[in-house]
Amino acid sequence: MSRERIISGEASSPEEESFILSLRPKLLNEYIGQRKLKDKLKVSLEAAKRRNEACEHILFYGPPGLGKTTLAHIIANEMKSRLVATSGPSLSRTGDLMGILTNLGEKDILFIDEIHRLSPTIEEFIYPAMEDFKVDFVVDKGAFAKVINIPLKRFTLIGATTRAGLLSPPLRDRFGLYYHIDFYPADELKEIVIRSAKLLEVAISDDSANEISLRSRGTPRVANRLLRRVRDFATVKGDGHIDLDIAQKALSAEGIDTIGLDNLDRKFLKVIIDYYQGGPVGIEALGATLNEEIDTLVDMVEPYLLKIGFLQRTRRGRMVSNDACKHLGVQLDQENQPNLFEE
């Protein structure tokens, strides 16, 4: 059973996407965090501009909500190019992609979100477009079939994926630049919260911005979503000003604890502790016990728990760490706990 979670990095609705869009930075120097990525990207874009060429094809990969789409828009702005956005699942026929590619101008940018979900047919069709800037279109069938070679303008393809391992090697190899976007440290998230509050024209104290950042799971989209909920709480329960007390009450009311875990995260960890003595346990068994889809657990629950060291993946299954037990206020029976490194 999939569910909407306030701490999910996925966009929850078109209305929220519109809200997030209003907070997005427009240029690289406005973009907070990912300093090494920014420095390398700045060099590549500047080189392309000086040569008056389209930038190399770029692949961004990492968990949802970290800014892959934002970076695509920033690149378009930096290159003063038009951006055409689509997604892997929406490109079901070669004709759909044909129309998009032939309408791209010189140095325009085609952004494909969830690029790992492209069908094999679309992938095959896009290879010559990426390499040689041409597409082969088959007209008629059987004995009357003929191939029409259609040249394209030199464009830049930007792909974004949360699961780089699902990309086929031939597609992955056709990207000249590929960047991993990692979770953000709390100090950078704090900068993002303060910047967003300024754009929203809401007064926020330094310590309350820090509190929101600590509970945002290293994800800018979550930080902005929590800021929005706290702002609403401050409007109704306070005077509109966000202070530490208001922030803590608002986030606690949403079920978000001091390090950003929600009810599903805590339930996930407690099931491993209570039902499986801390693990190891297979993800299929956890999905059945929790009545949750395995993809939901793998994509939306596990990444952050792994990042903060609360969960460990072993050859025999998932195990909780001592830090997770300490956070939840429980203690494992050390005598019955299996050796993590046992073959």
C-alpha positions as CSV (number, residue, x, y, z in Angstrom):
1,M,0.0,0.0,0.0
2,S,1.7,3.2,-1.2
3,R,1.1,6.3,0.8
4,E,1.8,10.1,0.7
5,R,4.5,11.0,3.2
6,I,5.4,14.5,4.2
7,I,9.1,13.5,4.3
8,S,9.1,11.8,0.9
9,G,11.5,13.3,-1.7
10,E,8.8,12.7,-4.4
11,A,6.5,15.5,-5.5
12,S,3.1,15.0,-4.0
13,S,0.9,17.0,-6.3
14,P,1.0,19.5,-9.3
15,E,0.1,22.3,-6.8
16,E,3.2,21.5,-4.7
17,E,5.3,21.4,-7.9
18,S,4.1,24.9,-8.7
19,F,5.0,26.0,-5.1
20,I,8.5,24.5,-5.3
21,L,9.0,26.1,-8.8
22,S,8.6,29.5,-7.2
23,L,11.4,28.8,-4.8
24,R,13.9,27.3,-7.3
25,P,17.2,29.2,-8.0
26,K,17.6,30.4,-11.5
27,L,21.4,30.4,-11.8
28,L,24.3,28.4,-10.5
29,N,25.5,31.1,-8.2
30,E,22.1,31.0,-6.5
31,Y,22.2,27.2,-6.1
32,I,23.0,26.2,-2.5
33,G,25.1,23.0,-1.8
34,Q,26.7,20.3,-4.0
35,R,29.8,22.5,-4.3
36,K,32.0,20.0,-6.1
37,L,29.3,19.3,-8.6
38,K,28.7,23.0,-9.2
39,D,32.4,23.7,-9.8
40,K,32.7,20.9,-12.4
41,L,29.4,21.9,-14.0
42,K,30.5,25.6,-14.2
43,V,33.7,24.7,-16.1
44,S,31.7,22.5,-18.6
45,L,29.1,25.2,-19.2
46,E,31.7,28.0,-19.5
47,A,33.7,25.9,-22.0
48,A,30.6,25.2,-24.1
49,K,29.7,28.9,-24.1
50,R,33.2,30.0,-25.2
51,R,33.2,27.6,-28.1
52,N,29.6,28.5,-28.9
53,E,28.6,24.9,-28.8
54,A,25.9,22.8,-27.1
55,C,26.9,21.3,-23.8
56,E,27.7,17.6,-23.6
57,H,24.8,15.3,-22.6
58,I,24.4,15.1,-18.8
59,L,23.1,12.5,-16.5
60,F,22.1,13.4,-12.9
61,Y,21.4,10.5,-10.5
62,G,20.5,10.3,-6.9
63,P,17.5,10.1,-4.5
64,P,14.4,12.1,-5.3
65,G,14.0,15.7,-4.1
66,L,17.7,16.7,-4.3
67,G,17.5,19.1,-7.2
68,K,18.0,17.2,-10.4
69,T,15.2,19.0,-12.2
70,T,16.3,22.3,-10.7
71,L,19.8,21.8,-12.1
72,A,18.4,21.1,-15.6
73,H,16.5,24.4,-15.5
74,I,19.6,26.2,-14.2
75,I,21.7,24.8,-17.1
76,A,19.1,26.0,-19.6
77,N,19.2,29.5,-18.0
78,E,23.0,29.6,-18.0
79,M,23.2,28.5,-21.6
80,K,20.3,30.9,-22.5
81,S,18.6,27.9,-24.1
82,R,15.1,26.6,-24.3
83,L,14.3,23.6,-22.1
84,V,11.8,20.9,-23.2
85,A,10.9,18.6,-20.3
86,T,9.3,15.1,-20.5
87,S,9.6,11.8,-18.6
88,G,10.6,8.3,-19.4
89,P,7.1,6.7,-18.8
90,S,5.4,9.3,-21.0
91,L,7.5,8.5,-24.1
92,S,5.7,5.3,-25.2
93,R,6.0,5.7,-29.0
94,T,8.9,6.7,-31.3
95,G,6.5,9.2,-32.9
96,D,6.2,11.1,-29.6
97,L,10.0,11.5,-29.4
98,M,10.3,12.2,-33.1
99,G,8.1,15.3,-32.7
100,I,10.1,16.6,-29.7
101,L,13.5,16.0,-31.3
102,T,12.7,17.6,-34.7
103,N,11.4,20.7,-33.0
104,L,14.5,21.3,-30.9
105,G,16.6,24.3,-31.9
106,E,20.4,24.7,-31.8
107,K,21.7,24.3,-28.2
108,D,18.2,23.6,-26.9
109,I,17.9,21.2,-23.9
110,L,15.8,18.1,-23.7
111,F,15.2,17.0,-20.1
112,I,14.0,13.4,-19.5
113,D,13.1,12.7,-15.9
114,E,13.0,9.0,-14.8
115,I,15.1,8.2,-17.8
116,H,15.6,4.6,-16.5
117,R,12.0,3.9,-17.4
118,L,12.4,4.5,-21.2
119,S,11.3,1.5,-23.2
120,P,13.9,-0.4,-25.2
121,T,12.4,0.8,-28.5
122,I,12.7,4.4,-27.4
123,E,16.3,3.8,-26.2
124,E,17.3,2.4,-29.6
125,F,15.7,5.3,-31.3
126,I,17.5,7.9,-29.2
127,Y,21.1,6.5,-29.6
128,P,21.8,8.1,-33.1
129,A,20.1,11.3,-31.9
130,M,22.6,11.6,-29.0
131,E,25.7,10.5,-31.0
132,D,25.2,11.8,-34.5
133,F,22.3,14.2,-34.1
134,K,20.1,12.4,-36.6
135,V,17.2,10.0,-36.4
136,D,16.2,7.2,-38.8
137,F,12.4,7.1,-39.5
138,V,10.9,4.1,-41.2
139,V,8.1,4.8,-43.7
140,D,5.7,2.1,-44.9
141,K,6.0,-1.6,-44.2
142,G,7.3,-4.7,-45.9
143,A,8.6,-4.4,-49.4
144,F,7.7,-0.8,-49.6
145,A,9.5,0.2,-46.3
146,K,12.2,2.8,-46.6
147,V,14.3,4.7,-44.1
148,I,14.3,8.4,-44.1
149,N,17.4,10.0,-42.4
150,I,16.4,13.2,-40.6
151,P,19.2,15.6,-39.3
152,L,18.7,17.3,-35.9
153,K,20.0,20.5,-34.5
154,R,22.9,20.0,-32.0
155,F,21.0,19.7,-28.6
156,T,21.8,18.7,-25.1
157,L,20.1,15.7,-23.5
158,I,19.8,15.9,-19.7
159,G,18.7,12.7,-18.0
160,A,17.6,12.3,-14.4
161,T,17.2,9.1,-12.5
162,T,16.8,7.8,-9.0
163,R,18.0,4.4,-10.0
164,A,21.1,4.6,-12.1
165,G,21.7,0.9,-11.9
166,L,18.6,0.3,-14.0
167,L,20.0,2.3,-17.0
168,S,21.3,0.1,-19.8
169,P,25.1,0.4,-20.3
170,P,24.7,1.6,-24.0
171,L,22.5,4.5,-22.9
172,R,24.7,5.4,-19.8
173,D,27.8,5.4,-22.0
174,R,26.4,8.0,-24.3
175,F,26.3,10.6,-21.6
176,G,29.5,12.7,-21.6
177,L,29.0,14.1,-18.1
178,Y,27.4,12.3,-15.1
179,Y,27.0,13.6,-11.6
180,H,25.8,12.0,-8.4
181,I,23.7,14.2,-6.2
182,D,23.9,13.3,-2.6
183,F,21.9,14.2,0.5
184,Y,22.6,17.7,1.9
185,P,24.2,18.4,5.2
186,A,22.1,20.3,7.8
187,D,24.0,23.6,7.4
188,E,23.3,23.7,3.7
189,L,19.6,22.8,4.3
190,K,19.5,25.6,6.8
191,E,20.6,28.1,4.1
192,I,17.9,26.8,1.8
193,V,15.2,27.2,4.5
194,I,16.3,30.8,5.2
195,R,16.4,31.6,1.5
196,S,12.9,30.1,1.0
197,A,11.5,31.9,4.0
198,K,12.8,35.1,2.6
199,L,11.1,34.4,-0.8
200,L,7.9,33.6,1.0
201,E,8.2,36.8,3.1
202,V,7.8,34.9,6.4
203,A,9.9,35.8,9.4
204,I,12.0,32.9,10.8
205,S,14.5,32.6,13.6
206,D,17.9,31.1,13.1
207,D,17.3,28.2,15.5
208,S,13.9,27.3,14.0
209,A,15.5,27.2,10.5
210,N,18.1,24.9,12.0
211,E,15.3,22.7,13.6
212,I,13.6,22.4,10.2
213,S,16.9,21.5,8.5
214,L,17.7,18.8,11.0
215,R,14.3,17.1,10.3
216,S,14.4,17.4,6.5
217,R,16.3,14.1,5.8
218,G,19.0,15.9,3.8
219,T,16.5,16.7,1.1
220,P,15.7,20.3,-0.1
221,R,12.2,19.4,-1.3
222,V,11.4,18.0,2.2
223,A,12.9,21.1,3.8
224,N,10.6,23.4,1.7
225,R,7.6,21.2,2.4
226,L,8.2,21.3,6.1
227,L,8.7,25.1,6.0
228,R,5.3,25.4,4.3
229,R,3.6,23.3,7.0
230,V,5.4,25.2,9.8
231,R,4.4,28.5,8.2
232,D,0.7,27.4,8.2
233,F,1.0,26.3,11.8
234,A,2.5,29.7,12.7
235,T,-0.3,31.5,11.0
236,V,-3.0,29.6,12.8
237,K,-1.4,28.9,16.2
238,G,0.9,32.0,16.5
239,D,1.4,35.4,15.1
240,G,2.9,34.3,11.8
241,H,6.5,34.5,13.0
242,I,8.3,31.1,13.0
243,D,10.3,30.6,16.3
244,L,11.7,27.4,17.7
245,D,8.7,26.6,19.8
246,I,6.3,26.9,16.9
247,A,8.6,24.9,14.6
248,Q,8.9,22.0,17.2
249,K,5.2,21.9,17.8
250,A,4.3,21.9,14.1
251,L,6.8,19.2,13.2
252,S,5.8,17.0,16.2
253,A,2.2,17.4,15.1
254,E,3.2,16.0,11.7
255,G,4.8,13.0,13.4
256,I,8.4,14.0,12.3
257,D,10.9,13.3,15.1
258,T,14.2,15.2,15.8
259,I,16.1,13.5,13.1
260,G,13.4,13.4,10.4
261,L,11.9,9.9,10.9
262,D,8.2,9.5,10.5
263,N,5.8,6.8,11.6
264,L,6.6,4.5,8.7
265,D,10.4,4.7,9.4
266,R,9.9,3.9,13.0
267,K,7.5,1.1,12.3
268,F,10.0,-0.3,9.8
269,L,12.8,-0.4,12.4
270,K,10.6,-1.7,15.2
271,V,9.3,-4.6,13.1
272,I,12.9,-5.7,12.5
273,I,13.6,-5.4,16.2
274,D,10.4,-6.9,17.6
275,Y,9.6,-9.6,15.0
276,Y,13.1,-10.5,13.8
277,Q,15.3,-9.8,16.8
278,G,17.1,-7.0,14.9
279,G,17.7,-9.0,11.8
280,P,18.9,-10.1,9.4
281,V,15.5,-10.3,7.5
282,G,14.7,-10.2,3.8
283,I,12.9,-7.2,2.3
284,E,10.1,-9.5,1.1
285,A,9.3,-10.5,4.6
286,L,9.4,-6.9,5.8
287,G,7.0,-5.9,3.0
288,A,4.6,-8.6,3.9
289,T,4.7,-7.8,7.7
290,L,4.3,-4.1,7.1
291,N,1.7,-4.6,4.3
292,E,3.8,-2.2,2.2
293,E,5.0,-2.5,-1.4
294,I,8.7,-3.5,-1.6
295,D,9.5,-0.7,-4.0
296,T,8.1,1.8,-1.4
297,L,10.4,0.4,1.3
298,V,13.5,0.2,-1.0
299,D,13.0,3.7,-2.7
300,M,11.4,5.8,0.0
301,V,12.3,4.3,3.4
302,E,15.7,2.6,3.2
303,P,18.0,5.2,1.6
304,Y,17.9,7.7,4.5
305,L,18.0,4.9,7.1
306,L,21.1,3.6,5.4
307,K,22.6,7.1,5.1
308,I,22.4,7.8,8.8
309,G,23.6,4.3,9.8
310,F,20.3,3.0,11.3
311,L,20.0,0.2,8.8
312,Q,22.5,-2.2,7.4
313,R,22.2,-4.4,4.3
314,T,24.0,-7.8,4.6
315,R,24.0,-10.8,2.3
316,R,21.4,-12.4,4.5
317,G,19.1,-9.4,4.8
318,R,18.4,-6.1,6.7
319,M,19.7,-5.4,10.2
320,V,19.2,-2.5,12.5
321,S,22.1,-0.8,14.2
322,N,22.7,0.0,17.9
323,D,22.2,3.7,17.0
324,A,18.7,2.9,15.8
325,C,17.9,1.0,19.0
326,K,19.2,3.9,21.1
327,H,17.1,6.4,19.2
328,L,14.0,4.3,19.6
329,G,14.7,3.6,23.3
330,V,14.9,-0.1,22.9
331,Q,17.6,-2.7,23.6
332,L,18.4,-5.8,21.6
333,D,19.2,-9.1,23.2
334,Q,22.9,-9.3,22.4
335,E,23.0,-13.1,23.0
336,N,20.4,-13.7,20.2
337,Q,21.7,-11.1,17.8
338,P,23.5,-12.7,14.9
339,N,27.0,-11.7,13.8
340,L,26.8,-9.1,11.0
341,F,30.0,-10.4,9.4
342,E,29.2,-14.1,9.6
343,E,29.3,-15.8,6.2
